[in-house]
C-alpha cells in the first residue's frame, strides 16, 4: 500500500488549508485591539497563503481530471 496521496486528497487538503488561512485573514480584519491598518501586513500574508493553497487545490483538480 502506497503512502502517496492521490490528487483528490492533495486538493482537499489544500482547499482546507486555503479556507483556514482565509479565515485567519478575515479574523485579523475584524475590529479588535488593533486596527485593520495595523494588521495589514499580516492580513496580506494570510491572504497570500490562502491564494497559494487555492492554486494548489486547482492544480490538483486539473491533475485528477487528466489522470
BELZI-V185829 format. One record per residue. N is the residue number from 0. PHI is phi in radians with two decimals (* if undefined). OMEGA is omega in whole degrees, 0 to 359 (NA if undefined). NEAR is the number of other ideal C-beta (glycine too) atoms within 12 Angstrom. Layout:
# BELZI-V185829
n:N phi:PHI omega:OMEGA near:NEAR
n:N phi:PHI omega:OMEGA near:NEAR
This chain:
# BELZI-V185829
n:0 phi:* omega:184 near:3
n:1 phi:-1.55 omega:176 near:6
n:2 phi:-1.57 omega:181 near:6
n:3 phi:-1.29 omega:180 near:8
n:4 phi:-1.34 omega:175 near:16
n:5 phi:-1.37 omega:176 near:16
n:6 phi:-1.00 omega:179 near:22
n:7 phi:-1.13 omega:179 near:18
n:8 phi:-1.16 omega:178 near:19
n:9 phi:-1.09 omega:179 near:23
n:10 phi:-1.09 omega:180 near:27
n:11 phi:-1.12 omega:179 near:20
n:12 phi:-1.14 omega:180 near:19
n:13 phi:-1.13 omega:179 near:29
n:14 phi:-1.12 omega:177 near:24
n:15 phi:-1.06 omega:180 near:20
n:16 phi:-1.18 omega:178 near:25
n:17 phi:-1.06 omega:179 near:28
n:18 phi:-1.14 omega:179 near:20
n:19 phi:-1.07 omega:181 near:19
n:20 phi:-1.16 omega:177 near:29
n:21 phi:-1.12 omega:177 near:24
n:22 phi:-1.12 omega:177 near:20
n:23 phi:-1.13 omega:178 near:24
n:24 phi:-1.08 omega:179 near:26
n:25 phi:-1.08 omega:180 near:18
n:26 phi:-1.06 omega:180 near:19
n:27 phi:-1.21 omega:180 near:26
n:28 phi:-1.46 omega:180 near:22
n:29 phi:-1.29 omega:179 near:15
n:30 phi:-1.03 omega:179 near:12
n:31 phi:-2.95 omega:182 near:12
n:32 phi:-1.08 omega:177 near:9
n:33 phi:-1.96 omega:182 near:16
n:34 phi:-1.45 omega:178 near:14
n:35 phi:-1.06 omega:178 near:19
n:36 phi:-1.12 omega:178 near:13
n:37 phi:-1.18 omega:181 near:14
n:38 phi:-1.68 omega:187 near:23
n:39 phi:-0.98 omega:181 near:16
n:40 phi:-1.13 omega:180 near:15
n:41 phi:-1.14 omega:179 near:23
n:42 phi:-1.06 omega:178 near:26
n:43 phi:-1.08 omega:179 near:19
n:44 phi:-1.14 omega:180 near:17
n:45 phi:-1.08 omega:179 near:27
n:46 phi:-1.13 omega:178 near:25
n:47 phi:-1.12 omega:177 near:19
n:48 phi:-1.10 omega:177 near:24
n:49 phi:-1.07 omega:180 near:27
n:50 phi:-1.15 omega:179 near:20
n:51 phi:-1.09 omega:180 near:19
n:52 phi:-1.14 omega:176 near:29
n:53 phi:-1.14 omega:177 near:24
n:54 phi:-1.14 omega:177 near:19
n:55 phi:-1.09 omega:179 near:26
n:56 phi:-1.09 omega:177 near:28
n:57 phi:-1.12 omega:180 near:20
n:58 phi:-1.12 omega:179 near:19
n:59 phi:-1.13 omega:178 near:28
n:60 phi:-1.12 omega:178 near:22
n:61 phi:-1.12 omega:178 near:16
n:62 phi:-1.10 omega:180 near:19
n:63 phi:-1.13 omega:180 near:18
n:64 phi:-1.23 omega:181 near:12
n:65 phi:-1.61 omega:182 near:9
n:66 phi:-1.39 omega:NA near:11
